[in-house]
Amino acid sequence: MAVSRQRKGEAFKMIHRKTRWEIAPWSEQDERQAGLIAQALRVPSLVARLLVQRGHNSPEAATRFINGGEEHLHDPYLLLGMDKAVERIRAAGAAGDKIRIYGDYDADGVSSTSLLIYLFRHLGYHFDYYIPHRALEGYGMNRAAIALAAEEGVKLIVTVDTGISAYEEVEYAKELGIEVVVTDHHEAPERIPNAYAVVNPKQQGCGYPFKGLAGVGVAFKLATALLERPPLEWTDIVSLGTIADLMPLVDENRIFVKYGLERIRSDAGVGFRALSEACGIELDVMTSTSVAFGIAPRINAAGRLDHAKRAVELLTTTDYDTAILAASGLDSLNKERQRIVESMVKDAELQWLAKCAAAEDSGKPSPSVIVLAGEGWNVGVIGIVASKLLERNYKPVIILGIDEQTGMCKGSARSIEGYDLHAALTECEQWLDHYGGHQAAAGMSLHRDHLEAFEQKLCELAQAWLTEEDWIPKTAVDIVCKLDDASLETVTQLAQLEPFGMGNLSPRLLFQSVELAEKRTIGKESKHLKLLLGSGRKLLDAIGFSMGPISEGLDPGCSIDIIGELSINEWNGRRKPQLQLQDLHYQAGERRQQFPEREQFIIIYQQLKKLGSAPLDGLIAKLASQHKMPLETIELMLDVFEELAFIERRDGLMNAALSPSKRDLSTSKRYTDAREIAMLQKA
């Protein structure tokens, strides 16, 4: 594997990579296309290369990505069912029938509900809205809520961000004389509801060109069709739901968020202004990141700990005093949510440590999947707790809250790459009452009596599906670059790639063999690491949050490999580029050389084949000494040989394959990645 390992007897000092570094492919053709884009758009080389890396590999495609606007939004009537939805809603509005918006309790559902409130208010329709209580009713449409709608004279229900799986509930509504228009964006089951209209880009037979809309994005397309124009004045709400629901910020979502952030910065609505004042978020510098980590958690807090209608009221009120009260309430709820999460994480960690200790006492490895359950655990935040445990342990995690009276457990799961939660839950469906989700996140319910068998099966699947490398977190690297690329002008122009988020992440860059000019620790208890990289006039500041402890392992003047994200640091009126560190690698006394020749690979492999089997301990140091090669070069060769199945490293031994298949070195990704880095260094 690509991660360096320190071995007994090796005298050099090392700081290990925390993650596997996966460098995106780059070719000579990519370089030519980047050159054309840099020339045509007059952007720095790094910006052009990143545009190509993200699929915008011509001047026309790059221009559309950077400048795409309203003219690039798709026709809403390309959505299957949109014509019938518009027809039925307009008929209800003209007849004065009571329409009920039926939403969901997360930020996307709140945003979708709020958008339709603005729409129906603008159109003068007779309407209200309903969002189920997370703890008391659960997700989606339910019969009690439909019966209540019938009692209150509702003739048409329009769902937002929900409904695609509500086949039986829609049938029940029809029995009570209520017609339903479903708008949703979740994966469509084989049997979709027999509603008056179903609008979902993911349903079978829908030819809509962009499948990545959030629930609020689908609601926006409905509003566009009803108004016969895109209501860009409501994109602030659309951007909130799109970012909060982790939708890819490409295609229409990029346009929604771009317009939405501009509106929040320049002409924010009452709700956004009140929330900004209550929690200290600066609206004039709002980014997708501040929406994701500042605005969205407070909107979500309403549905997690109380009722989502509190967030809807904030986003839809026109009275500033009302908005301030609502925003202050959401900010308080979010602080309470943070306190609850912190307490649950501590409880969960203690339970996990106890499981690991019990496994060790019985001579077994710790469980491959973290499955933890507790009475009194708030089911509104179990997903957040699962995410935090995954970050700390890098294992699939399932957190369940147990109902003390019924014994039923409601769980939320988060996974690592390579472990498909939905597939795993399908293998365990004999113990589950309900489940759903996708590869990375899922939810389920089961009785506590089945927890032991459930956990055992999940762990067995992890052992069968995951390789040794899968247990190491991965850092995806966009581009290998030089300190010259990190000029103030270049970093400023990187803003053209914003907004960043899912599907368009902030670029992660690898700087190879850069000199460490200075180092120091900052913050309370020297928690953070501050570096100055380069020499002479070519210097770059770098900050590593919570990386202070590794300072002692760094030698000034040494050469390090470093991954990070570029930004601009403003202090006392000065603007300077700064690299936020993600990971680094340092080896004292490391000797650098050109990428090894094929003949050198052959020599080392012949020696390994002659050995047949040998202890791994000290093997690399021995080969490096015999052939006068750097330790890293030998490590690279072993990685390549293992990937090509020429050798196997297991149980402390290196075993050469007896009759390996003939495979060229260039078919190894480890080989091509390392060769690419060497070529870029040489350039």
WOCORZI-V641572 format. One record per residue. N is the residue number from 0. RES is the residue in one letter. PHI is phi in whole degrees, -180 to 180 (* if undefined). BURIAL is I if it has 9 or more other C-alpha atoms within 8 Angstrom, else O. Layout:
n = <N/N>
res = <RES/RES>
phi = <PHI/PHI>
burial = <BURIAL/BURIAL>
//
This chain:
n = <0/1/2/3/4/5/6/7/8/9/10/11/12/13/14/15/16/17/18/19/20/21/22/23/24/25/26/27/28/29/30/31/32/33/34/35/36/37/38/39/40/41/42/43/44/45/46/47/48/49/50/51/52/53/54/55/56/57/58/59/60/61/62/63/64/65/66/67/68/69/70/71/72/73/74/75/76/77/78/79/80/81/82/83/84/85/86/87/88/89/90/91/92/93/94/95/96/97/98/99/100/101/102/103/104/105/106/107/108/109/110/111/112/113/114/115/116/117/118/119/120/121/122/123/124/125/126/127/128/129/130/131/132/133/134/135/136/137/138/139/140/141/142/143/144/145/146/147/148/149/150/151/152/153/154/155/156/157/158/159/160/161/162/163/164/165/166/167/168/169/170/171/172/173/174/175/176/177/178/179/180/181/182/183/184/185/186/187/188/189/190/191/192/193/194/195/196/197/198/199/200/201/202/203/204/205/206/207/208/209/210/211/212/213/214/215/216/217/218/219/220/221/222/223/224/225/226/227/228/229/230/231/232/233/234/235/236/237/238/239/240/241/242/243/244/245/246/247/248/249/250/251/252/253/254/255/256/257/258/259/260/261/262/263/264/265/266/267/268/269/270/271/272/273/274/275/276/277/278/279/280/281/282/283/284/285/286/287/288/289/290/291/292/293/294/295/296/297/298/299/300/301/302/303/304/305/306/307/308/309/310/311/312/313/314/315/316/317/318/319/320/321/322/323/324/325/326/327/328/329/330/331/332/333/334/335/336/337/338/339/340/341/342/343/344/345/346/347/348/349/350/351/352/353/354/355/356/357/358/359/360/361/362/363/364/365/366/367/368/369/370/371/372/373/374/375/376/377/378/379/380/381/382/383/384/385/386/387/388/389/390/391/392/393/394/395/396/397/398/399/400/401/402/403/404/405/406/407/408/409/410/411/412/413/414/415/416/417/418/419/420/421/422/423/424/425/426/427/428/429/430/431/432/433/434/435/436/437/438/439/440/441/442/443/444/445/446/447/448/449/450/451/452/453/454/455/456/457/458/459/460/461/462/463/464/465/466/467/468/469/470/471/472/473/474/475/476/477/478/479/480/481/482/483/484/485/486/487/488/489/490/491/492/493/494/495/496/497/498/499/500/501/502/503/504/505/506/507/508/509/510/511/512/513/514/515/516/517/518/519/520/521/522/523/524/525/526/527/528/529/530/531/532/533/534/535/536/537/538/539/540/541/542/543/544/545/546/547/548/549/550/551/552/553/554/555/556/557/558/559/560/561/562/563/564/565/566/567/568/569/570/571/572/573/574/575/576/577/578/579/580/581/582/583/584/585/586/587/588/589/590/591/592/593/594/595/596/597/598/599/600/601/602/603/604/605/606/607/608/609/610/611/612/613/614/615/616/617/618/619/620/621/622/623/624/625/626/627/628/629/630/631/632/633/634/635/636/637/638/639/640/641/642/643/644/645/646/647/648/649/650/651/652/653/654/655/656/657/658/659/660/661/662/663/664/665/666/667/668/669/670/671/672/673/674/675/676/677/678/679/680/681/682>
res = <M/A/V/S/R/Q/R/K/G/E/A/F/K/M/I/H/R/K/T/R/W/E/I/A/P/W/S/E/Q/D/E/R/Q/A/G/L/I/A/Q/A/L/R/V/P/S/L/V/A/R/L/L/V/Q/R/G/H/N/S/P/E/A/A/T/R/F/I/N/G/G/E/E/H/L/H/D/P/Y/L/L/L/G/M/D/K/A/V/E/R/I/R/A/A/G/A/A/G/D/K/I/R/I/Y/G/D/Y/D/A/D/G/V/S/S/T/S/L/L/I/Y/L/F/R/H/L/G/Y/H/F/D/Y/Y/I/P/H/R/A/L/E/G/Y/G/M/N/R/A/A/I/A/L/A/A/E/E/G/V/K/L/I/V/T/V/D/T/G/I/S/A/Y/E/E/V/E/Y/A/K/E/L/G/I/E/V/V/V/T/D/H/H/E/A/P/E/R/I/P/N/A/Y/A/V/V/N/P/K/Q/Q/G/C/G/Y/P/F/K/G/L/A/G/V/G/V/A/F/K/L/A/T/A/L/L/E/R/P/P/L/E/W/T/D/I/V/S/L/G/T/I/A/D/L/M/P/L/V/D/E/N/R/I/F/V/K/Y/G/L/E/R/I/R/S/D/A/G/V/G/F/R/A/L/S/E/A/C/G/I/E/L/D/V/M/T/S/T/S/V/A/F/G/I/A/P/R/I/N/A/A/G/R/L/D/H/A/K/R/A/V/E/L/L/T/T/T/D/Y/D/T/A/I/L/A/A/S/G/L/D/S/L/N/K/E/R/Q/R/I/V/E/S/M/V/K/D/A/E/L/Q/W/L/A/K/C/A/A/A/E/D/S/G/K/P/S/P/S/V/I/V/L/A/G/E/G/W/N/V/G/V/I/G/I/V/A/S/K/L/L/E/R/N/Y/K/P/V/I/I/L/G/I/D/E/Q/T/G/M/C/K/G/S/A/R/S/I/E/G/Y/D/L/H/A/A/L/T/E/C/E/Q/W/L/D/H/Y/G/G/H/Q/A/A/A/G/M/S/L/H/R/D/H/L/E/A/F/E/Q/K/L/C/E/L/A/Q/A/W/L/T/E/E/D/W/I/P/K/T/A/V/D/I/V/C/K/L/D/D/A/S/L/E/T/V/T/Q/L/A/Q/L/E/P/F/G/M/G/N/L/S/P/R/L/L/F/Q/S/V/E/L/A/E/K/R/T/I/G/K/E/S/K/H/L/K/L/L/L/G/S/G/R/K/L/L/D/A/I/G/F/S/M/G/P/I/S/E/G/L/D/P/G/C/S/I/D/I/I/G/E/L/S/I/N/E/W/N/G/R/R/K/P/Q/L/Q/L/Q/D/L/H/Y/Q/A/G/E/R/R/Q/Q/F/P/E/R/E/Q/F/I/I/I/Y/Q/Q/L/K/K/L/G/S/A/P/L/D/G/L/I/A/K/L/A/S/Q/H/K/M/P/L/E/T/I/E/L/M/L/D/V/F/E/E/L/A/F/I/E/R/R/D/G/L/M/N/A/A/L/S/P/S/K/R/D/L/S/T/S/K/R/Y/T/D/A/R/E/I/A/M/L/Q/K/A>
phi = <*/-81/-82/-71/-126/-87/-120/-59/88/-87/-89/-80/-92/-145/-116/-76/-62/-82/-136/-80/-95/-113/-90/-62/-60/-149/-126/-63/-65/-60/-63/-64/-64/-63/-62/-64/-67/-59/-72/-71/-96/55/-119/-60/-56/-62/-64/-64/-65/-67/-62/-64/-58/-99/95/-99/-102/-145/-56/-68/-66/-66/-64/-65/-63/-74/-107/-55/-143/-53/-66/-100/-73/-83/-64/-63/-78/-74/-76/-57/90/-65/-61/-69/-63/-63/-58/-72/-67/-63/-64/-65/-64/-67/-83/75/-67/-80/-108/-118/-81/-116/-114/-123/-93/-91/-64/-68/-64/-63/-64/-62/-62/-63/-61/-69/-61/-60/-64/-69/-63/-64/-83/76/-79/-91/-155/-148/-141/-144/-127/-66/-80/-56/-78/-87/-117/82/-75/87/-70/-139/-64/-64/-67/-70/-62/-62/-61/-63/-60/-94/81/-73/-106/-142/-107/-114/-86/-134/61/-166/110/-68/-107/-91/-61/-67/-67/-67/-62/-65/-62/-65/-61/-92/85/-111/-92/-130/-112/-97/-123/-157/-135/-74/-57/-88/-73/-62/-106/-91/-60/-86/-84/-60/-150/-125/-118/-159/-61/-95/-75/-60/91/-87/-96/-60/-73/-128/-95/-95/-65/-76/-57/-70/-67/-65/-62/-64/-66/-63/-63/-61/-67/-69/-89/64/-168/-74/-80/-63/-67/-109/-69/-60/-71/-64/-65/-59/-66/-67/-68/-63/-90/58/-80/-65/-88/-133/53/-65/-62/-62/-67/-57/-70/-61/-65/-64/-66/-62/-68/-61/-69/-104/-150/-65/-71/-57/-63/-66/-65/-67/-66/-60/-67/-70/-119/73/-96/-80/-71/-72/-122/-62/-126/-62/-67/-71/-67/-65/-107/-114/-79/-57/-61/-74/-66/-67/-59/-60/-73/-76/-114/-139/-137/-65/-61/-63/-74/-62/-61/-64/-75/-113/-73/-108/-102/-68/-62/-63/-65/-62/-62/-65/-66/-62/-63/-68/-63/-66/-62/-67/-65/-66/-60/-63/-64/-63/-61/-59/-65/-67/-63/-62/-61/-66/-63/-63/-65/-68/-61/-65/-65/-65/-64/-64/-65/-64/-62/-94/78/-114/-72/-65/-56/-77/-123/-86/-121/-129/-138/-150/-73/82/-71/-70/-70/-71/-123/-64/-66/-66/-62/-60/-63/-68/-69/-63/-59/-80/-117/47/-139/-57/-130/-129/-113/-127/-96/-102/-79/-61/-78/-95/79/-79/-114/-113/-124/-134/-127/-135/-129/-101/-63/102/-115/-83/-62/-63/-65/-65/-67/-62/-67/-107/-65/-63/-103/-101/-80/-144/-160/-175/142/-144/-59/-96/-147/-160/-135/-160/-139/-161/-83/-61/-65/-98/-61/-64/-67/-61/-64/-60/-66/-60/-68/-61/-65/-63/-65/-79/-91/-101/-92/-57/-71/-63/-84/-106/-60/-115/-113/-83/-107/-76/-146/-92/-139/-115/-60/-60/-72/-97/-76/-61/-63/-64/-63/-62/-76/-61/-61/-66/-84/-70/-78/-91/169/-56/83/-151/-70/-58/-59/-106/-117/-108/-105/-103/57/-94/-81/-91/-83/-145/-145/-163/-109/-137/86/-62/57/52/-73/-111/-110/-119/-124/-121/-106/105/-153/61/-88/-90/-125/-137/-73/-139/-128/-119/-70/62/-109/-53/-59/-84/-56/-63/-87/-104/-106/-54/89/-78/-107/-129/-103/-145/-115/-167/-117/-83/-151/-112/-100/-108/-151/54/81/-101/-116/-136/-65/-144/-105/-89/-70/-110/-165/-150/-137/-143/-135/-63/71/-67/-97/-97/-145/-65/-56/-61/-75/-60/-61/-68/-60/-64/-61/-67/-66/-60/-68/-64/-65/-67/-66/77/-143/-156/-63/-69/-61/86/-65/-64/-60/-65/-65/-63/-68/-64/-104/53/-121/-63/-57/-63/-67/-64/-58/-58/-61/-64/-59/-64/-60/-69/-62/-86/66/-79/-135/-135/-112/-157/53/80/-123/-104/-121/-79/-66/-71/-135/-70/-69/-73/-140/-74/-57/-69/-82/-89/-66/-61/-65/-67/-63/-66/-64/-62/-61/-62/-66/-69/-65/-74/-65>
burial = <O/O/O/O/O/O/O/O/O/O/O/O/I/I/I/I/I/O/I/I/I/O/I/I/O/O/O/O/O/I/I/O/I/I/I/I/I/I/O/O/O/O/I/I/I/I/I/I/I/I/I/I/I/O/O/I/I/I/I/O/I/I/I/O/O/O/O/I/O/O/O/O/O/O/O/I/O/I/I/I/I/I/O/I/I/I/O/I/I/I/O/I/I/O/O/O/I/I/I/I/I/I/I/I/I/I/I/I/I/I/I/I/I/I/I/I/I/I/I/I/O/O/O/O/I/I/I/I/I/O/I/I/I/I/O/O/O/O/O/I/I/O/O/O/I/I/I/O/I/I/O/O/O/I/I/I/I/I/I/I/I/I/I/I/I/I/I/O/I/I/I/I/I/I/O/O/O/I/I/I/I/I/I/I/I/I/O/I/O/O/O/I/I/O/I/I/I/I/I/I/I/I/I/O/O/I/O/I/O/O/O/O/I/I/I/I/I/I/I/I/I/I/I/I/I/O/O/O/O/I/I/O/O/I/I/I/I/I/I/I/I/I/I/I/I/O/I/I/I/I/O/I/I/I/I/I/I/I/I/I/I/O/I/I/I/O/O/I/O/I/I/I/I/I/I/I/I/I/O/O/I/O/I/O/O/I/O/I/I/I/I/I/O/I/I/I/I/I/I/I/I/I/I/I/I/O/I/I/I/I/I/I/I/I/I/I/I/O/O/I/O/I/I/I/O/I/I/I/O/I/I/O/I/I/O/O/I/O/O/I/I/O/O/I/I/O/O/I/I/O/I/I/O/O/I/I/I/O/I/I/O/O/O/O/O/I/I/I/I/I/I/I/I/O/O/O/I/O/I/I/I/I/I/O/I/I/I/I/I/I/O/O/O/I/I/I/I/I/I/I/I/I/I/O/O/O/I/I/I/I/I/I/I/I/I/I/O/O/I/I/I/I/O/I/I/O/O/I/I/O/I/I/O/O/I/O/I/I/I/I/I/I/I/I/I/I/I/I/O/I/I/O/O/I/I/O/I/I/I/O/I/I/I/O/O/I/O/O/O/I/I/I/I/O/O/I/I/I/I/I/I/O/I/O/I/I/I/I/O/I/I/O/I/I/O/O/O/O/I/I/I/I/O/I/O/O/I/I/I/I/I/I/O/I/I/I/I/I/I/O/I/I/O/O/O/I/I/I/I/I/I/I/I/I/O/O/O/O/I/I/I/I/I/I/I/O/I/I/I/I/I/O/O/I/O/O/O/I/I/I/I/I/I/I/I/I/I/I/I/O/O/O/O/O/I/O/I/I/I/I/I/I/I/I/I/I/I/I/O/O/O/O/O/O/O/O/O/O/O/O/I/O/O/I/I/O/O/I/I/O/O/I/I/I/I/I/O/I/I/I/I/O/I/I/O/O/O/O/I/I/I/O/I/I/I/I/I/I/I/I/I/I/I/I/I/I/I/I/I/O/O/O/I/I/I/I/I/O/O/O/O/O/O/O/O/O/I/I/O/I/I/I/I/I/I/I/I/I/O/I/O/O/O>
//
